[in-house]
Amino acid sequence: MAPVERQVVTVVASATTARPSGEIEREARHLGISPAATRQALRRLAARGHIDRLANGQRGRYAVNDRLFRRYLEIQACQR
């Protein structure tokens, strides 16, 4: 996974429920990731199956529903 994608998936996994893409973009902007890069990373992560996209018109809501993958991300964050 690219560094930007790692940061975006961490932002998505930080919530327990699906979050709108605009909310994810705002939080990623605080990490120094542009909204365009965030949208691209969300599309790539959803296409690979790392995150789930719940359609909501043009804008989607994203979540990490796999509990094992969420736990892996938590462990990785603690090790840094």
PyMOL Python script that loads the backbone (N, CA, C, O; Angstrom):
from pymol import cmd

cmd.read_pdbstr("""\
ATOM      1  N   MET A   1       0.834  -1.175   0.000  1.00  0.00           N
ATOM      2  CA  MET A   1       0.000   0.000   0.000  1.00  0.00           C
ATOM      3  C   MET A   1       0.880   1.239   0.000  1.00  0.00           C
ATOM      4  O   MET A   1       1.889   1.289   0.703  1.00  0.00           O
ATOM      5  N   ALA A   2       0.507   2.216  -0.770  1.00  0.00           N
ATOM      6  CA  ALA A   2       1.243   3.478  -0.809  1.00  0.00           C
ATOM      7  C   ALA A   2       1.060   4.221   0.515  1.00  0.00           C
ATOM      8  O   ALA A   2       0.062   4.012   1.205  1.00  0.00           O
ATOM      9  N   PRO A   3       2.014   5.088   0.878  1.00  0.00           N
ATOM     10  CA  PRO A   3       1.915   5.824   2.143  1.00  0.00           C
ATOM     11  C   PRO A   3       0.614   6.620   2.278  1.00  0.00           C
ATOM     12  O   PRO A   3       0.021   6.648   3.356  1.00  0.00           O
ATOM     13  N   VAL A   4       0.168   7.262   1.207  1.00  0.00           N
ATOM     14  CA  VAL A   4      -1.080   8.036   1.264  1.00  0.00           C
ATOM     15  C   VAL A   4      -2.254   7.099   1.531  1.00  0.00           C
ATOM     16  O   VAL A   4      -3.141   7.419   2.322  1.00  0.00           O
ATOM     17  N   GLU A   5      -2.258   5.944   0.873  1.00  0.00           N
ATOM     18  CA  GLU A   5      -3.337   4.982   1.072  1.00  0.00           C
ATOM     19  C   GLU A   5      -3.340   4.459   2.503  1.00  0.00           C
ATOM     20  O   GLU A   5      -4.407   4.245   3.078  1.00  0.00           O
ATOM     21  N   ARG A   6      -2.167   4.250   3.083  1.00  0.00           N
ATOM     22  CA  ARG A   6      -2.085   3.804   4.476  1.00  0.00           C
ATOM     23  C   ARG A   6      -2.699   4.823   5.413  1.00  0.00           C
ATOM     24  O   ARG A   6      -3.429   4.469   6.339  1.00  0.00           O
ATOM     25  N   GLN A   7      -2.398   6.103   5.168  1.00  0.00           N
ATOM     26  CA  GLN A   7      -2.955   7.153   6.010  1.00  0.00           C
ATOM     27  C   GLN A   7      -4.464   7.249   5.841  1.00  0.00           C
ATOM     28  O   GLN A   7      -5.189   7.420   6.822  1.00  0.00           O
ATOM     29  N   VAL A   8      -4.942   7.140   4.610  1.00  0.00           N
ATOM     30  CA  VAL A   8      -6.382   7.238   4.359  1.00  0.00           C
ATOM     31  C   VAL A   8      -7.115   6.047   4.979  1.00  0.00           C
ATOM     32  O   VAL A   8      -8.169   6.234   5.587  1.00  0.00           O
ATOM     33  N   VAL A   9      -6.595   4.849   4.843  1.00  0.00           N
ATOM     34  CA  VAL A   9      -7.262   3.689   5.433  1.00  0.00           C
ATOM     35  C   VAL A   9      -7.270   3.789   6.955  1.00  0.00           C
ATOM     36  O   VAL A   9      -8.206   3.310   7.595  1.00  0.00           O
ATOM     37  N   THR A  10      -6.261   4.394   7.537  1.00  0.00           N
ATOM     38  CA  THR A  10      -6.240   4.606   8.979  1.00  0.00           C
ATOM     39  C   THR A  10      -7.327   5.585   9.393  1.00  0.00           C
ATOM     40  O   THR A  10      -7.977   5.392  10.420  1.00  0.00           O
ATOM     41  N   VAL A  11      -7.528   6.630   8.604  1.00  0.00           N
ATOM     42  CA  VAL A  11      -8.592   7.593   8.880  1.00  0.00           C
ATOM     43  C   VAL A  11      -9.950   6.893   8.794  1.00  0.00           C
ATOM     44  O   VAL A  11     -10.803   7.087   9.660  1.00  0.00           O
ATOM     45  N   VAL A  12     -10.148   6.096   7.774  1.00  0.00           N
ATOM     46  CA  VAL A  12     -11.426   5.386   7.601  1.00  0.00           C
ATOM     47  C   VAL A  12     -11.647   4.414   8.754  1.00  0.00           C
ATOM     48  O   VAL A  12     -12.759   4.320   9.274  1.00  0.00           O
ATOM     49  N   ALA A  13     -10.621   3.699   9.154  1.00  0.00           N
ATOM     50  CA  ALA A  13     -10.755   2.687  10.200  1.00  0.00           C
ATOM     51  C   ALA A  13     -10.913   3.292  11.583  1.00  0.00           C
ATOM     52  O   ALA A  13     -11.321   2.595  12.512  1.00  0.00           O
ATOM     53  N   SER A  14     -10.602   4.570  11.743  1.00  0.00           N
ATOM     54  CA  SER A  14     -10.708   5.193  13.060  1.00  0.00           C
ATOM     55  C   SER A  14     -12.151   5.344  13.520  1.00  0.00           C
ATOM     56  O   SER A  14     -12.397   5.532  14.711  1.00  0.00           O
ATOM     57  N   ALA A  15     -13.096   5.268  12.615  1.00  0.00           N
ATOM     58  CA  ALA A  15     -14.514   5.379  12.965  1.00  0.00           C
ATOM     59  C   ALA A  15     -15.142   3.998  13.049  1.00  0.00           C
ATOM     60  O   ALA A  15     -14.726   3.074  12.351  1.00  0.00           O
ATOM     61  N   THR A  16     -16.133   3.865  13.898  1.00  0.00           N
ATOM     62  CA  THR A  16     -16.813   2.581  14.045  1.00  0.00           C
ATOM     63  C   THR A  16     -17.963   2.430  13.063  1.00  0.00           C
ATOM     64  O   THR A  16     -18.462   1.322  12.863  1.00  0.00           O
ATOM     65  N   THR A  17     -18.392   3.533  12.444  1.00  0.00           N
ATOM     66  CA  THR A  17     -19.469   3.480  11.455  1.00  0.00           C
ATOM     67  C   THR A  17     -18.962   4.056  10.140  1.00  0.00           C
ATOM     68  O   THR A  17     -17.904   4.682  10.089  1.00  0.00           O
ATOM     69  N   ALA A  18     -19.725   3.837   9.086  1.00  0.00           N
ATOM     70  CA  ALA A  18     -19.346   4.375   7.769  1.00  0.00           C
ATOM     71  C   ALA A  18     -19.374   5.897   7.814  1.00  0.00           C
ATOM     72  O   ALA A  18     -20.274   6.506   8.391  1.00  0.00           O
ATOM     73  N   ARG A  19     -18.358   6.496   7.187  1.00  0.00           N
ATOM     74  CA  ARG A  19     -18.232   7.958   7.185  1.00  0.00           C
ATOM     75  C   ARG A  19     -18.322   8.479   5.764  1.00  0.00           C
ATOM     76  O   ARG A  19     -17.851   7.826   4.833  1.00  0.00           O
ATOM     77  N   PRO A  20     -18.927   9.660   5.584  1.00  0.00           N
ATOM     78  CA  PRO A  20     -18.983  10.270   4.251  1.00  0.00           C
ATOM     79  C   PRO A  20     -17.587  10.654   3.774  1.00  0.00           C
ATOM     80  O   PRO A  20     -16.703  10.956   4.576  1.00  0.00           O
ATOM     81  N   SER A  21     -17.403  10.639   2.465  1.00  0.00           N
ATOM     82  CA  SER A  21     -16.086  10.943   1.909  1.00  0.00           C
ATOM     83  C   SER A  21     -15.631  12.357   2.249  1.00  0.00           C
ATOM     84  O   SER A  21     -14.436  12.587   2.437  1.00  0.00           O
ATOM     85  N   GLY A  22     -16.557  13.305   2.331  1.00  0.00           N
ATOM     86  CA  GLY A  22     -16.185  14.671   2.682  1.00  0.00           C
ATOM     87  C   GLY A  22     -15.580  14.773   4.067  1.00  0.00           C
ATOM     88  O   GLY A  22     -14.636  15.533   4.285  1.00  0.00           O
ATOM     89  N   GLU A  23     -16.116  14.017   4.990  1.00  0.00           N
ATOM     90  CA  GLU A  23     -15.595  13.985   6.352  1.00  0.00           C
ATOM     91  C   GLU A  23     -14.191  13.377   6.370  1.00  0.00           C
ATOM     92  O   GLU A  23     -13.309  13.860   7.081  1.00  0.00           O
ATOM     93  N   ILE A  24     -13.994  12.331   5.596  1.00  0.00           N
ATOM     94  CA  ILE A  24     -12.682  11.686   5.500  1.00  0.00           C
ATOM     95  C   ILE A  24     -11.677  12.645   4.868  1.00  0.00           C
ATOM     96  O   ILE A  24     -10.529  12.721   5.306  1.00  0.00           O
ATOM     97  N   GLU A  25     -12.108  13.380   3.832  1.00  0.00           N
ATOM     98  CA  GLU A  25     -11.225  14.348   3.177  1.00  0.00           C
ATOM     99  C   GLU A  25     -10.785  15.437   4.151  1.00  0.00           C
ATOM    100  O   GLU A  25      -9.618  15.829   4.151  1.00  0.00           O
ATOM    101  N   ARG A  26     -11.709  15.930   4.984  1.00  0.00           N
ATOM    102  CA  ARG A  26     -11.346  16.977   5.957  1.00  0.00           C
ATOM    103  C   ARG A  26     -10.308  16.476   6.947  1.00  0.00           C
ATOM    104  O   ARG A  26      -9.345  17.179   7.252  1.00  0.00           O
ATOM    105  N   GLU A  27     -10.503  15.261   7.450  1.00  0.00           N
ATOM    106  CA  GLU A  27      -9.544  14.714   8.407  1.00  0.00           C
ATOM    107  C   GLU A  27      -8.199  14.428   7.749  1.00  0.00           C
ATOM    108  O   GLU A  27      -7.150  14.639   8.358  1.00  0.00           O
ATOM    109  N   ALA A  28      -8.227  13.949   6.510  1.00  0.00           N
ATOM    110  CA  ALA A  28      -6.982  13.666   5.793  1.00  0.00           C
ATOM    111  C   ALA A  28      -6.234  14.957   5.473  1.00  0.00           C
ATOM    112  O   ALA A  28      -5.004  14.968   5.429  1.00  0.00           O
ATOM    113  N   ARG A  29      -6.967  16.033   5.251  1.00  0.00           N
ATOM    114  CA  ARG A  29      -6.324  17.325   4.975  1.00  0.00           C
ATOM    115  C   ARG A  29      -5.458  17.761   6.156  1.00  0.00           C
ATOM    116  O   ARG A  29      -4.412  18.381   5.966  1.00  0.00           O
ATOM    117  N   HIS A  30      -5.898  17.435   7.384  1.00  0.00           N
ATOM    118  CA  HIS A  30      -5.094  17.753   8.572  1.00  0.00           C
ATOM    119  C   HIS A  30      -3.793  16.948   8.600  1.00  0.00           C
ATOM    120  O   HIS A  30      -2.827  17.342   9.254  1.00  0.00           O
ATOM    121  N   LEU A  31      -3.775  15.826   7.892  1.00  0.00           N
ATOM    122  CA  LEU A  31      -2.555  15.007   7.790  1.00  0.00           C
ATOM    123  C   LEU A  31      -1.680  15.428   6.619  1.00  0.00           C
ATOM    124  O   LEU A  31      -0.608  14.861   6.405  1.00  0.00           O
ATOM    125  N   GLY A  32      -2.138  16.431   5.854  1.00  0.00           N
ATOM    126  CA  GLY A  32      -1.358  16.930   4.728  1.00  0.00           C
ATOM    127  C   GLY A  32      -1.675  16.264   3.402  1.00  0.00           C
ATOM    128  O   GLY A  32      -0.889  16.365   2.460  1.00  0.00           O
ATOM    129  N   ILE A  33      -2.814  15.585   3.309  1.00  0.00           N
ATOM    130  CA  ILE A  33      -3.208  14.913   2.072  1.00  0.00           C
ATOM    131  C   ILE A  33      -4.266  15.756   1.385  1.00  0.00           C
ATOM    132  O   ILE A  33      -5.257  16.138   2.007  1.00  0.00           O
ATOM    133  N   SER A  34      -4.068  16.048   0.113  1.00  0.00           N
ATOM    134  CA  SER A  34      -5.027  16.873  -0.620  1.00  0.00           C
ATOM    135  C   SER A  34      -6.328  16.097  -0.831  1.00  0.00           C
ATOM    136  O   SER A  34      -6.317  14.866  -0.861  1.00  0.00           O
ATOM    137  N   PRO A  35      -7.456  16.813  -0.977  1.00  0.00           N
ATOM    138  CA  PRO A  35      -8.732  16.133  -1.211  1.00  0.00           C
ATOM    139  C   PRO A  35      -8.722  15.244  -2.464  1.00  0.00           C
ATOM    140  O   PRO A  35      -9.313  14.164  -2.461  1.00  0.00           O
ATOM    141  N   ALA A  36      -8.061  15.687  -3.518  1.00  0.00           N
ATOM    142  CA  ALA A  36      -7.998  14.873  -4.740  1.00  0.00           C
ATOM    143  C   ALA A  36      -7.249  13.565  -4.485  1.00  0.00           C
ATOM    144  O   ALA A  36      -7.674  12.508  -4.951  1.00  0.00           O
ATOM    145  N   ALA A  37      -6.159  13.629  -3.761  1.00  0.00           N
ATOM    146  CA  ALA A  37      -5.389  12.418  -3.443  1.00  0.00           C
ATOM    147  C   ALA A  37      -6.192  11.494  -2.530  1.00  0.00           C
ATOM    148  O   ALA A  37      -6.099  10.271  -2.638  1.00  0.00           O
ATOM    149  N   THR A  38      -6.981  12.083  -1.630  1.00  0.00           N
ATOM    150  CA  THR A  38      -7.822  11.289  -0.739  1.00  0.00           C
ATOM    151  C   THR A  38      -8.891  10.554  -1.533  1.00  0.00           C
ATOM    152  O   THR A  38      -9.120   9.365  -1.311  1.00  0.00           O
ATOM    153  N   ARG A  39      -9.548  11.253  -2.459  1.00  0.00           N
ATOM    154  CA  ARG A  39     -10.584  10.617  -3.284  1.00  0.00           C
ATOM    155  C   ARG A  39     -10.006   9.484  -4.117  1.00  0.00           C
ATOM    156  O   ARG A  39     -10.621   8.425  -4.242  1.00  0.00           O
ATOM    157  N   GLN A  40      -8.833   9.700  -4.683  1.00  0.00           N
ATOM    158  CA  GLN A  40      -8.188   8.663  -5.482  1.00  0.00           C
ATOM    159  C   GLN A  40      -7.823   7.456  -4.612  1.00  0.00           C
ATOM    160  O   GLN A  40      -8.016   6.310  -5.021  1.00  0.00           O
ATOM    161  N   ALA A  41      -7.302   7.714  -3.430  1.00  0.00           N
ATOM    162  CA  ALA A  41      -6.941   6.622  -2.522  1.00  0.00           C
ATOM    163  C   ALA A  41      -8.189   5.846  -2.097  1.00  0.00           C
ATOM    164  O   ALA A  41      -8.152   4.619  -2.005  1.00  0.00           O
ATOM    165  N   LEU A  42      -9.292   6.551  -1.837  1.00  0.00           N
ATOM    166  CA  LEU A  42     -10.537   5.876  -1.467  1.00  0.00           C
ATOM    167  C   LEU A  42     -11.017   4.955  -2.584  1.00  0.00           C
ATOM    168  O   LEU A  42     -11.439   3.827  -2.330  1.00  0.00           O
ATOM    169  N   ARG A  43     -10.948   5.445  -3.824  1.00  0.00           N
ATOM    170  CA  ARG A  43     -11.364   4.618  -4.960  1.00  0.00           C
ATOM    171  C   ARG A  43     -10.483   3.377  -5.086  1.00  0.00           C
ATOM    172  O   ARG A  43     -10.985   2.273  -5.296  1.00  0.00           O
ATOM    173  N   ARG A  44      -9.186   3.560  -4.957  1.00  0.00           N
ATOM    174  CA  ARG A  44      -8.260   2.424  -5.081  1.00  0.00           C
ATOM    175  C   ARG A  44      -8.459   1.413  -3.954  1.00  0.00           C
ATOM    176  O   ARG A  44      -8.479   0.206  -4.191  1.00  0.00           O
ATOM    177  N   LEU A  45      -8.603   1.908  -2.739  1.00  0.00           N
ATOM    178  CA  LEU A  45      -8.784   1.016  -1.595  1.00  0.00           C
ATOM    179  C   LEU A  45     -10.087   0.226  -1.704  1.00  0.00           C
ATOM    180  O   LEU A  45     -10.135  -0.958  -1.370  1.00  0.00           O
ATOM    181  N   ALA A  46     -11.135   0.886  -2.172  1.00  0.00           N
ATOM    182  CA  ALA A  46     -12.423   0.208  -2.348  1.00  0.00           C
ATOM    183  C   ALA A  46     -12.331  -0.825  -3.472  1.00  0.00           C
ATOM    184  O   ALA A  46     -12.894  -1.913  -3.358  1.00  0.00           O
ATOM    185  N   ALA A  47     -11.630  -0.494  -4.550  1.00  0.00           N
ATOM    186  CA  ALA A  47     -11.488  -1.423  -5.675  1.00  0.00           C
ATOM    187  C   ALA A  47     -10.711  -2.678  -5.259  1.00  0.00           C
ATOM    188  O   ALA A  47     -11.002  -3.776  -5.736  1.00  0.00           O
ATOM    189  N   ARG A  48      -9.741  -2.518  -4.387  1.00  0.00           N
ATOM    190  CA  ARG A  48      -8.943  -3.660  -3.922  1.00  0.00           C
ATOM    191  C   ARG A  48      -9.626  -4.444  -2.813  1.00  0.00           C
ATOM    192  O   ARG A  48      -9.179  -5.536  -2.461  1.00  0.00           O
ATOM    193  N   GLY A  49     -10.709  -3.897  -2.255  1.00  0.00           N
ATOM    194  CA  GLY A  49     -11.430  -4.583  -1.193  1.00  0.00           C
ATOM    195  C   GLY A  49     -10.909  -4.315   0.203  1.00  0.00           C
ATOM    196  O   GLY A  49     -11.317  -4.988   1.150  1.00  0.00           O
ATOM    197  N   HIS A  50     -10.014  -3.341   0.355  1.00  0.00           N
ATOM    198  CA  HIS A  50      -9.493  -3.006   1.689  1.00  0.00           C
ATOM    199  C   HIS A  50     -10.543  -2.275   2.523  1.00  0.00           C
ATOM    200  O   HIS A  50     -10.598  -2.446   3.741  1.00  0.00           O
ATOM    201  N   ILE A  51     -11.369  -1.471   1.877  1.00  0.00           N
ATOM    202  CA  ILE A  51     -12.447  -0.764   2.556  1.00  0.00           C
ATOM    203  C   ILE A  51     -13.741  -1.014   1.788  1.00  0.00           C
ATOM    204  O   ILE A  51     -13.721  -1.407   0.622  1.00  0.00           O
ATOM    205  N   ASP A  52     -14.859  -0.782   2.459  1.00  0.00           N
ATOM    206  CA  ASP A  52     -16.164  -0.960   1.825  1.00  0.00           C
ATOM    207  C   ASP A  52     -16.752   0.397   1.485  1.00  0.00           C
ATOM    208  O   ASP A  52     -16.697   1.331   2.285  1.00  0.00           O
ATOM    209  N   ARG A  53     -17.316   0.496   0.283  1.00  0.00           N
ATOM    210  CA  ARG A  53     -17.958   1.729  -0.159  1.00  0.00           C
ATOM    211  C   ARG A  53     -19.456   1.508  -0.172  1.00  0.00           C
ATOM    212  O   ARG A  53     -19.959   0.580  -0.806  1.00  0.00           O
ATOM    213  N   LEU A  54     -20.155   2.368   0.534  1.00  0.00           N
ATOM    214  CA  LEU A  54     -21.602   2.352   0.532  1.00  0.00           C
ATOM    215  C   LEU A  54     -22.047   3.526  -0.313  1.00  0.00           C
ATOM    216  O   LEU A  54     -21.832   4.678   0.066  1.00  0.00           O
ATOM    217  N   ALA A  55     -22.663   3.255  -1.453  1.00  0.00           N
ATOM    218  CA  ALA A  55     -23.031   4.308  -2.400  1.00  0.00           C
ATOM    219  C   ALA A  55     -24.058   5.241  -1.794  1.00  0.00           C
ATOM    220  O   ALA A  55     -24.973   4.820  -1.086  1.00  0.00           O
ATOM    221  N   ASN A  56     -23.884   6.520  -2.091  1.00  0.00           N
ATOM    222  CA  ASN A  56     -24.811   7.550  -1.646  1.00  0.00           C
ATOM    223  C   ASN A  56     -24.807   8.623  -2.725  1.00  0.00           C
ATOM    224  O   ASN A  56     -24.295   9.722  -2.511  1.00  0.00           O
ATOM    225  N   GLY A  57     -25.373   8.308  -3.875  1.00  0.00           N
ATOM    226  CA  GLY A  57     -25.303   9.234  -5.003  1.00  0.00           C
ATOM    227  C   GLY A  57     -23.886   9.264  -5.534  1.00  0.00           C
ATOM    228  O   GLY A  57     -23.242   8.221  -5.653  1.00  0.00           O
ATOM    229  N   GLN A  58     -23.397  10.445  -5.852  1.00  0.00           N
ATOM    230  CA  GLN A  58     -22.024  10.589  -6.342  1.00  0.00           C
ATOM    231  C   GLN A  58     -21.006  10.406  -5.221  1.00  0.00           C
ATOM    232  O   GLN A  58     -19.918   9.873  -5.439  1.00  0.00           O
ATOM    233  N   ARG A  59     -21.365  10.847  -4.032  1.00  0.00           N
ATOM    234  CA  ARG A  59     -20.456  10.749  -2.894  1.00  0.00           C
ATOM    235  C   ARG A  59     -20.739   9.447  -2.156  1.00  0.00           C
ATOM    236  O   ARG A  59     -21.894   9.050  -2.003  1.00  0.00           O
ATOM    237  N   GLY A  60     -19.699   8.799  -1.710  1.00  0.00           N
ATOM    238  CA  GLY A  60     -19.881   7.538  -1.014  1.00  0.00           C
ATOM    239  C   GLY A  60     -19.612   7.668   0.472  1.00  0.00           C
ATOM    240  O   GLY A  60     -19.081   8.673   0.947  1.00  0.00           O
ATOM    241  N   ARG A  61     -19.988   6.638   1.181  1.00  0.00           N
ATOM    242  CA  ARG A  61     -19.640   6.505   2.588  1.00  0.00           C
ATOM    243  C   ARG A  61     -18.727   5.294   2.673  1.00  0.00           C
ATOM    244  O   ARG A  61     -18.971   4.285   2.012  1.00  0.00           O
ATOM    245  N   TYR A  62     -17.692   5.384   3.472  1.00  0.00           N
ATOM    246  CA  TYR A  62     -16.663   4.351   3.514  1.00  0.00           C
ATOM    247  C   TYR A  62     -16.483   3.828   4.933  1.00  0.00           C
ATOM    248  O   TYR A  62     -16.629   4.562   5.910  1.00  0.00           O
ATOM    249  N   ALA A  63     -16.162   2.544   5.018  1.00  0.00           N
ATOM    250  CA  ALA A  63     -15.930   1.908   6.318  1.00  0.00           C
ATOM    251  C   ALA A  63     -15.001   0.719   6.143  1.00  0.00           C
ATOM    252  O   ALA A  63     -14.866   0.169   5.050  1.00  0.00           O
ATOM    253  N   VAL A  64     -14.364   0.334   7.242  1.00  0.00           N
ATOM    254  CA  VAL A  64     -13.593  -0.905   7.296  1.00  0.00           C
ATOM    255  C   VAL A  64     -14.429  -1.861   8.134  1.00  0.00           C
ATOM    256  O   VAL A  64     -14.451  -1.761   9.361  1.00  0.00           O
ATOM    257  N   ASN A  65     -15.112  -2.781   7.479  1.00  0.00           N
ATOM    258  CA  ASN A  65     -16.004  -3.705   8.184  1.00  0.00           C
ATOM    259  C   ASN A  65     -15.324  -5.000   8.618  1.00  0.00           C
ATOM    260  O   ASN A  65     -15.853  -5.721   9.464  1.00  0.00           O
ATOM    261  N   ASP A  66     -14.174  -5.298   8.058  1.00  0.00           N
ATOM    262  CA  ASP A  66     -13.448  -6.509   8.423  1.00  0.00           C
ATOM    263  C   ASP A  66     -12.767  -6.291   9.780  1.00  0.00           C
ATOM    264  O   ASP A  66     -11.821  -5.511   9.885  1.00  0.00           O
ATOM    265  N   ARG A  67     -13.252  -6.980  10.811  1.00  0.00           N
ATOM    266  CA  ARG A  67     -12.727  -6.768  12.161  1.00  0.00           C
ATOM    267  C   ARG A  67     -11.257  -7.155  12.281  1.00  0.00           C
ATOM    268  O   ARG A  67     -10.504  -6.510  13.011  1.00  0.00           O
ATOM    269  N   LEU A  68     -10.849  -8.194  11.577  1.00  0.00           N
ATOM    270  CA  LEU A  68      -9.453  -8.628  11.633  1.00  0.00           C
ATOM    271  C   LEU A  68      -8.536  -7.569  11.014  1.00  0.00           C
ATOM    272  O   LEU A  68      -7.476  -7.269  11.564  1.00  0.00           O
ATOM    273  N   PHE A  69      -8.939  -7.006   9.878  1.00  0.00           N
ATOM    274  CA  PHE A  69      -8.142  -5.965   9.236  1.00  0.00           C
ATOM    275  C   PHE A  69      -8.102  -4.707  10.110  1.00  0.00           C
ATOM    276  O   PHE A  69      -7.064  -4.054  10.208  1.00  0.00           O
ATOM    277  N   ARG A  70      -9.238  -4.367  10.747  1.00  0.00           N
ATOM    278  CA  ARG A  70      -9.278  -3.207  11.654  1.00  0.00           C
ATOM    279  C   ARG A  70      -8.309  -3.423  12.813  1.00  0.00           C
ATOM    280  O   ARG A  70      -7.594  -2.499  13.201  1.00  0.00           O
ATOM    281  N   ARG A  71      -8.279  -4.637  13.368  1.00  0.00           N
ATOM    282  CA  ARG A  71      -7.370  -4.950  14.474  1.00  0.00           C
ATOM    283  C   ARG A  71      -5.917  -4.853  14.022  1.00  0.00           C
ATOM    284  O   ARG A  71      -5.071  -4.340  14.753  1.00  0.00           O
ATOM    285  N   TYR A  72      -5.628  -5.341  12.825  1.00  0.00           N
ATOM    286  CA  TYR A  72      -4.281  -5.242  12.266  1.00  0.00           C
ATOM    287  C   TYR A  72      -3.852  -3.776  12.177  1.00  0.00           C
ATOM    288  O   TYR A  72      -2.721  -3.438  12.527  1.00  0.00           O
ATOM    289  N   LEU A  73      -4.747  -2.911  11.713  1.00  0.00           N
ATOM    290  CA  LEU A  73      -4.423  -1.485  11.602  1.00  0.00           C
ATOM    291  C   LEU A  73      -4.175  -0.860  12.970  1.00  0.00           C
ATOM    292  O   LEU A  73      -3.298  -0.008  13.114  1.00  0.00           O
ATOM    293  N   GLU A  74      -4.947  -1.279  13.977  1.00  0.00           N
ATOM    294  CA  GLU A  74      -4.738  -0.770  15.332  1.00  0.00           C
ATOM    295  C   GLU A  74      -3.361  -1.170  15.859  1.00  0.00           C
ATOM    296  O   GLU A  74      -2.663  -0.357  16.465  1.00  0.00           O
ATOM    297  N   ILE A  75      -2.975  -2.412  15.629  1.00  0.00           N
ATOM    298  CA  ILE A  75      -1.673  -2.887  16.083  1.00  0.00           C
ATOM    299  C   ILE A  75      -0.558  -2.141  15.369  1.00  0.00           C
ATOM    300  O   ILE A  75       0.431  -1.762  15.997  1.00  0.00           O
ATOM    301  N   GLN A  76      -0.701  -1.925  14.073  1.00  0.00           N
ATOM    302  CA  GLN A  76       0.306  -1.198  13.309  1.00  0.00           C
ATOM    303  C   GLN A  76       0.459   0.231  13.818  1.00  0.00           C
ATOM    304  O   GLN A  76       1.573   0.750  13.891  1.00  0.00           O
ATOM    305  N   ALA A  77      -0.647   0.862  14.166  1.00  0.00           N
ATOM    306  CA  ALA A  77      -0.604   2.240  14.673  1.00  0.00           C
ATOM    307  C   ALA A  77       0.093   2.306  16.029  1.00  0.00           C
ATOM    308  O   ALA A  77       0.795   3.275  16.316  1.00  0.00           O
ATOM    309  N   CYS A  78      -0.094   1.288  16.863  1.00  0.00           N
ATOM    310  CA  CYS A  78       0.534   1.262  18.176  1.00  0.00           C
ATOM    311  C   CYS A  78       2.037   1.032  18.083  1.00  0.00           C
ATOM    312  O   CYS A  78       2.789   1.499  18.938  1.00  0.00           O
ATOM    313  N   GLN A  79       2.477   0.322  17.061  1.00  0.00           N
ATOM    314  CA  GLN A  79       3.900   0.019  16.921  1.00  0.00           C
ATOM    315  C   GLN A  79       4.702   1.183  16.408  1.00  0.00           C
ATOM    316  O   GLN A  79       5.932   1.141  16.455  1.00  0.00           O
ATOM    317  N   ARG A  80       4.063   2.213  15.925  1.00  0.00           N
ATOM    318  CA  ARG A  80       4.800   3.366  15.375  1.00  0.00           C
ATOM    319  C   ARG A  80       5.124   4.372  16.414  1.00  0.00           C
ATOM    320  O   ARG A  80       5.739   5.395  16.112  1.00  0.00           O
TER     321      ARG A  80
END
""", "prot")
cmd.dss("prot")
cmd.show_as("cartoon", "prot")
cmd.util.cbc("prot")
cmd.orient("prot")
